[in-house]
Structures are given as structure tokens and as C-alpha cells.
Amino acid sequence: MNYSKFFKKRYFSHGVALLLLLLLLALGAVPGYLTGNWQWRQPPPVTNLKQLRQIRQTGLTLPGWQTIEQAEQQIGEHKWSLQLLQKQGANTQAVLLLLPQNGPKNQPQVEWTDINSWGRLRWGQWNLAQNRLVEFTAKQPQENALTTETKVRATFFRAATTEQTFAVLQWYAWRNGGDSSPLQWLLADQVAQLHKQRAAWVAVSILIPMEPLGQIETVWSEVKSVGETVQAALMVSFL
């Protein structure tokens, strides 16, 4: 991989998103300044907050997967849902960590840093490698027999501990998309607020055991399938 091109592309996309966000804020600031109603101080309500908060107690039901165990887990300053999954008819297991939005002004910030700290605390070692951006598409059936496709851009990497090596997939999920960058969520939320709506979010981190110090491409198909299933289940039931 050409890492110089990779970083240039990544920074360019973030720069474009930042410019769009500043433009949206400017468009929203003019009427807010004239009327004295600053939208970012009193954003529209998140109508599904109650359902989102339930994720911590119940986890997520995934078709084709059985929940072996689920519990709240303190990670950093927040309580996540920690869920151990077993694929039906196979030996594949996965760890699913979910952090739902907890308030109307609650924004994604340092969730991935918290996960890294949790990994080091839990296993004594959490060495990252092969970090890259990946894309997948989640499909959501509609009542009219059509299917809505939602594109997600996530971070995919290998995490090696003293006991196990994991392939890890992380992103913030919202109704019409997903991205591992908080900036992309903020842009989506500002667009939604222009229509008096919100982009409620859930932080997702999937850990799937893999060959010790192996190549993550060997498990990408499995990890991608789980990611698509999780995004679709969140959109159907919570987002």
C-alpha cells in the first residue's frame, strides 16, 4: 500500500468534510443570530433516546448469531454493552461492543481511544497493526419490497493481546450511514438539524478472533458480514 497516498486521501476527505460543516454552521448561524435562537444550544430532540439507552441492558439481536453473554461494561467514562456472540452452525465467535448516544447533546469523541485503553487494561497488551479504512454496504428491507442500501466507512485493524489476536472493525452508526470519524457524524447531524431532525448514533466495535499475528485480509469477508448485519440491525430496531 502507498501510505503517503493513503494519508493524503484521508486528510483530503476530512478537509472537505470540515469545509462543508463550516458552511452548514454559517448557514444556520445567520437566522439564529437574527432571532436569538442558537440551534446548537438547543438542538432538536433525539426522539429515540429511550430505545437507544436500552442497548446497554439488552445488547443487539443479530440474525444468524446467538448471544452467549451480555452485560454492561465500564469503558472509560461510559457504560457500553459487551456482548459475546456465537455464529449459528459454526465455531466463529465475536465480541460486540456498543455505546449508544445518551443525551441530545452527547457527541462521539474519544470512544476508540477508550477501547484501546480497555484492551490494554483487560489483556495487559493491545498492539495495533495493519490499520486501514474499509467500506461496506448494509441493506435494509422496506415495506414496498424494495431494499435501502446504506454505505459505511469503518476502521479495520489487527489488535494483538497476550492471549488472542483480534480483527477489529469500528465505526459510528446512524440512520442513513456510518463512519469511524466523529467529524463525519457531526456533518450528518448538522444536515439533519436543518430539517429539524437528528442523526442519533451508536459507536460500534467488533472483535473477531483470528490467527495470531496473521493478515487481517484473511478474515475480512467474515468481519464485513458481521459489520453489515450489525448496521442493518441497528437501523431496523434503534436508529
Secondary structure, DSSP 4 states (H G I P E B T S, - for coil): --HHHHHHHHHHHHHHHHHHHHHHHHHHHHHHHHHT--TTTSPPP-TTHHHHHHHHHH----TTEEEEEEEEEEETTEEEEEEEEEETTSS-EEEEEEEE--STT----SHHHHHHHHHHHHHS--EEEEEEEEEEEEEEE-TTS-EEEEEEEEEEEEEE-SS-EEEEEEEEEETTEEES-HHHHHHHHHHHHHTT-----EEEEEEEEESTT--GGGGHHHHHHHHHHHHHHHHHHT-
